[in-house]
Amino acid sequence: MSRQDEKIHAHAIELYEKLIEMHPAIERKGKTLPYTSVNGHMFSFMSKEGEMGLRLPTPERDAFIKRHKARMMEQYGREMKEYVAVPFTLLSDTLNMLKYLQNSYEYVSSLKPKKKKNTIK
């Protein structure tokens, strides 16, 4: 990663953290790669490339892609089923992004909580 890419990545993470701070019910998780989750379901994250992925239900996801000329999020060469890649210009528009983050949070909150894995000690 070039120095310029590192600066862009750091700035994207700053914007992501600012966005999360604006929503008191959402907690940032992850040490090196930040993400958010509720009831065991991840709903937003920053990739190692500095791109934000956001989980949205189908109607909102389709509208988001059309409105923002976005695409489905990809990780390790595979499309992530419910995640859109948030354009950097939109991530920079924190107030506009807040409604999408809220929509994502509400969607994932409506899903059945994941069972915790048993850990053997």
Backbone bond lengths (Angstrom), bond angles and torsions (degrees), N, CA, C in turn:
res aa  C-N    CA-C-N  psi(-1)  N-CA   C-N-CA  omega(-1)  CA-C   N-CA-C  phi
1 M - - - 1.434 - - 1.531 108.59 -
2 S 1.329 115.96 128.84 1.465 120.00 -179.94 1.532 110.20 -74.47
3 R 1.311 115.49 166.24 1.475 120.29 178.49 1.533 110.54 -59.40
4 Q 1.329 115.96 -39.89 1.468 120.31 179.51 1.536 109.67 -63.36
5 D 1.320 117.45 -43.59 1.464 121.46 177.91 1.529 110.85 -62.87
6 E 1.314 116.97 -39.72 1.467 121.38 178.52 1.527 110.95 -63.01
7 K 1.337 117.19 -40.15 1.460 120.94 178.50 1.523 110.70 -65.35
8 I 1.326 117.10 -43.64 1.461 121.56 178.48 1.521 109.93 -62.48
9 H 1.331 116.78 -44.72 1.464 121.63 179.57 1.527 110.59 -61.00
10 A 1.324 117.61 -46.05 1.467 121.68 179.50 1.521 110.76 -62.47
11 H 1.330 117.02 -40.87 1.462 120.83 179.26 1.535 110.49 -65.99
12 A 1.314 117.14 -40.17 1.467 121.09 178.58 1.533 110.28 -62.52
13 I 1.304 117.50 -41.25 1.471 120.77 178.14 1.528 110.29 -65.59
14 E 1.323 117.69 -39.42 1.467 120.92 176.67 1.530 110.53 -60.26
15 L 1.318 116.82 -44.42 1.465 120.98 178.92 1.524 110.91 -63.66
16 Y 1.321 116.20 -41.52 1.469 121.82 178.88 1.523 109.99 -61.80
17 E 1.316 117.40 -46.06 1.464 121.35 -179.80 1.530 111.08 -65.07
18 K 1.320 117.01 -38.72 1.467 121.04 176.92 1.530 109.76 -61.45
19 L 1.318 116.33 -42.72 1.464 121.52 178.68 1.523 110.94 -60.75
20 I 1.308 117.37 -47.34 1.466 121.90 -178.91 1.529 110.68 -63.88
21 E 1.322 117.10 -39.36 1.468 121.13 179.28 1.524 111.92 -61.10
22 M 1.316 117.61 -25.23 1.461 121.61 -178.89 1.529 112.45 -77.06
23 H 1.311 117.27 -10.64 1.465 121.56 -179.37 1.528 107.85 -117.08
24 P 1.328 118.33 101.49 1.463 121.09 -172.92 1.529 115.64 -62.20
25 A 1.324 118.82 -23.03 1.465 120.85 -178.65 1.531 112.77 -82.13
26 I 1.330 116.93 -10.09 1.463 120.80 -175.19 1.521 110.14 -104.44
27 E 1.329 114.70 133.31 1.460 121.65 179.73 1.525 109.78 -111.91
28 R 1.328 116.07 132.73 1.467 120.96 175.07 1.522 107.85 -74.20
29 K 1.302 116.46 134.65 1.460 122.14 177.16 1.522 108.06 -125.08
30 G 1.317 116.13 168.95 1.459 120.88 178.34 1.513 111.79 88.11
31 K 1.324 115.87 133.19 1.470 120.01 -179.19 1.521 111.92 -82.83
32 T 1.318 117.00 -55.14 1.466 119.27 -176.39 1.521 111.90 -96.72
33 L 1.311 117.82 -37.25 1.462 121.83 177.80 1.528 108.03 -116.54
34 P 1.333 116.82 102.91 1.457 119.91 -175.72 1.523 112.88 -67.94
35 Y 1.341 114.61 148.30 1.459 121.16 175.76 1.517 108.94 -154.59
36 T 1.332 115.68 169.92 1.458 121.81 174.65 1.522 107.92 -128.66
37 S 1.329 115.07 150.20 1.464 119.66 176.62 1.518 109.10 -153.59
38 V 1.319 114.70 158.81 1.457 121.80 174.94 1.526 107.31 -144.82
39 N 1.321 115.73 136.31 1.469 121.85 -179.04 1.535 112.44 54.09
40 G 1.315 116.71 32.30 1.455 121.22 178.24 1.516 115.08 83.57
41 H 1.327 117.83 3.43 1.468 122.46 -179.65 1.527 109.88 -109.89
42 M 1.319 116.82 120.25 1.454 120.79 175.56 1.528 108.35 -71.36
43 F 1.344 116.58 141.86 1.463 118.23 177.78 1.521 114.23 -132.20
44 S 1.315 117.86 -9.26 1.462 120.14 170.85 1.519 108.23 -154.64
45 F 1.320 115.54 155.00 1.460 120.17 178.93 1.514 110.10 -164.13
46 M 1.324 114.65 163.00 1.457 121.49 172.41 1.518 107.60 -110.54
47 S 1.311 116.23 129.75 1.464 120.40 179.02 1.520 109.81 -78.73
48 K 1.315 115.64 167.42 1.467 119.26 178.14 1.529 111.41 -66.50
49 E 1.330 116.98 -16.43 1.464 121.70 176.74 1.527 112.37 -86.91
50 G 1.343 116.86 -3.62 1.457 120.73 179.10 1.509 113.94 86.41
51 E 1.307 116.46 25.35 1.461 121.16 179.57 1.526 109.08 -110.47
52 M 1.326 116.13 136.24 1.453 120.15 179.71 1.520 110.87 -88.24
53 G 1.341 115.07 133.33 1.455 121.98 172.66 1.517 108.28 -107.65
54 L 1.328 116.91 137.67 1.455 121.68 -178.14 1.526 109.26 -133.22
55 R 1.316 115.89 129.58 1.462 122.21 -178.72 1.526 109.69 -88.45
56 L 1.318 115.62 124.37 1.461 121.09 -179.64 1.526 110.30 -133.65
57 P 1.349 117.05 151.20 1.464 119.70 174.86 1.536 109.33 -69.02
58 T 1.310 117.02 160.09 1.467 122.39 -172.08 1.527 115.44 -50.06
59 P 1.320 120.74 -53.91 1.480 118.13 -176.96 1.527 112.79 -60.80
60 E 1.327 116.73 -43.68 1.455 120.66 179.94 1.525 111.44 -68.78
61 R 1.326 116.36 -35.89 1.467 120.84 179.16 1.530 109.85 -64.06
62 D 1.321 116.70 -46.26 1.469 120.44 -179.96 1.532 111.06 -62.28
63 A 1.338 116.50 -42.42 1.462 120.74 179.06 1.525 110.89 -66.11
64 F 1.339 116.73 -39.67 1.463 121.87 178.83 1.524 110.14 -60.83
65 I 1.315 116.79 -47.56 1.470 121.43 -178.80 1.524 110.57 -61.02
66 K 1.306 116.17 -43.96 1.468 120.29 -179.22 1.531 111.18 -67.82
67 R 1.329 116.54 -47.34 1.467 120.79 -175.14 1.524 112.80 -66.70
68 H 1.337 116.68 -39.62 1.463 120.47 -174.11 1.531 113.50 -105.47
69 K 1.324 116.01 9.02 1.471 121.17 -178.98 1.532 109.63 51.54
70 A 1.338 113.71 43.87 1.460 121.10 -177.64 1.527 109.71 -93.03
71 R 1.308 115.76 -174.20 1.463 122.55 179.25 1.517 108.29 -143.72
72 M 1.298 115.43 170.52 1.453 120.48 175.38 1.529 108.26 -70.80
73 M 1.313 116.26 146.29 1.464 121.96 179.57 1.525 109.18 -73.85
74 E 1.314 115.75 140.66 1.463 121.56 176.17 1.518 109.35 -122.33
75 Q 1.319 115.53 141.17 1.455 122.66 174.74 1.512 107.48 -137.95
76 Y 1.310 116.28 130.43 1.466 122.62 178.35 1.524 111.70 54.40
77 G 1.337 115.76 39.52 1.454 121.44 175.93 1.519 115.34 77.79
78 R 1.335 117.58 8.24 1.462 120.86 -179.59 1.524 110.49 -124.05
79 E 1.304 114.95 142.25 1.456 120.41 176.58 1.527 109.63 -74.04
80 M 1.308 115.83 132.89 1.464 120.98 176.95 1.527 107.82 -86.19
81 K 1.306 115.78 125.15 1.461 123.75 -167.99 1.535 115.70 -51.12
82 E 1.288 120.20 -48.32 1.459 121.31 -173.55 1.527 113.74 -113.89
83 Y 1.310 117.56 10.13 1.466 120.88 -172.80 1.526 112.42 -106.84
84 V 1.332 114.79 136.40 1.459 121.05 172.98 1.520 108.42 -102.56
85 A 1.313 115.63 151.03 1.458 121.64 172.88 1.524 106.59 -88.52
86 V 1.318 116.69 120.74 1.460 121.78 -177.29 1.527 108.92 -81.97
87 P 1.337 117.38 120.76 1.469 119.07 176.69 1.530 110.62 -59.83
88 F 1.327 116.69 142.54 1.458 121.48 -177.22 1.527 111.79 -57.34
89 T 1.334 117.06 -37.41 1.470 119.54 179.95 1.529 110.85 -62.73
90 L 1.309 117.92 -34.85 1.458 121.13 177.74 1.523 110.65 -74.67
91 L 1.316 117.25 -39.88 1.463 120.45 176.70 1.530 110.00 -58.99
92 S 1.319 116.76 -33.95 1.469 122.00 178.48 1.524 112.46 -69.46
93 D 1.330 117.08 -20.90 1.464 122.71 179.59 1.532 108.30 -94.08
94 T 1.323 115.87 76.46 1.464 122.57 -171.08 1.529 112.98 -55.44
95 L 1.316 118.31 -44.43 1.468 120.08 -178.11 1.526 111.73 -64.25
96 N 1.309 117.33 -39.66 1.464 120.90 177.26 1.525 110.82 -68.45
97 M 1.319 116.30 -38.60 1.470 120.79 -179.87 1.519 112.57 -67.69
98 L 1.321 116.78 -27.85 1.461 120.73 -177.05 1.521 111.72 -58.63
99 K 1.332 117.98 -37.50 1.471 119.92 179.24 1.531 111.06 -67.65
100 Y 1.324 117.31 -34.94 1.469 119.70 177.72 1.531 110.82 -70.76
101 L 1.319 116.03 -39.35 1.459 119.85 177.49 1.526 109.95 -63.33
102 Q 1.324 117.45 -42.52 1.461 121.93 177.56 1.520 110.54 -61.44
103 N 1.318 117.04 -43.54 1.459 121.82 178.89 1.526 110.31 -60.38
104 S 1.316 116.12 -43.54 1.460 121.38 179.21 1.528 110.58 -63.95
105 Y 1.319 116.02 -45.49 1.464 121.77 179.27 1.536 110.67 -59.30
106 E 1.316 116.94 -46.39 1.465 121.11 179.85 1.529 110.99 -63.44
107 Y 1.330 116.44 -41.89 1.467 120.60 179.74 1.530 110.62 -61.01
108 V 1.307 117.35 -50.78 1.460 121.01 -176.73 1.530 110.90 -69.28
109 S 1.324 116.84 -32.85 1.466 120.28 177.19 1.527 111.45 -64.45
110 S 1.321 116.79 -25.13 1.466 120.47 -179.55 1.536 112.69 -81.49
111 L 1.329 116.74 -11.45 1.463 120.44 -179.74 1.524 110.63 -78.41
112 K 1.316 115.72 153.95 1.460 120.98 177.60 1.533 108.68 -63.24
113 P 1.340 117.67 130.00 1.476 119.68 -179.71 1.532 111.37 -58.62
114 K 1.324 115.33 142.70 1.459 120.16 176.15 1.518 109.00 -75.14
115 K 1.318 115.52 144.00 1.461 119.90 176.86 1.517 108.61 -74.78
116 K 1.319 115.19 142.34 1.461 120.23 177.24 1.522 108.62 -75.12
117 K 1.303 115.27 140.71 1.467 120.95 178.52 1.517 109.15 -75.59
118 N 1.308 115.39 140.16 1.468 119.70 174.97 1.519 108.74 -73.57
119 T 1.306 115.21 134.66 1.462 119.27 177.44 1.524 108.48 -111.86
120 I 1.289 114.98 130.74 1.459 121.54 179.94 1.515 108.67 -97.14
121 K 1.311 115.50 128.60 1.472 119.33 -179.89 1.492 110.67 -111.88
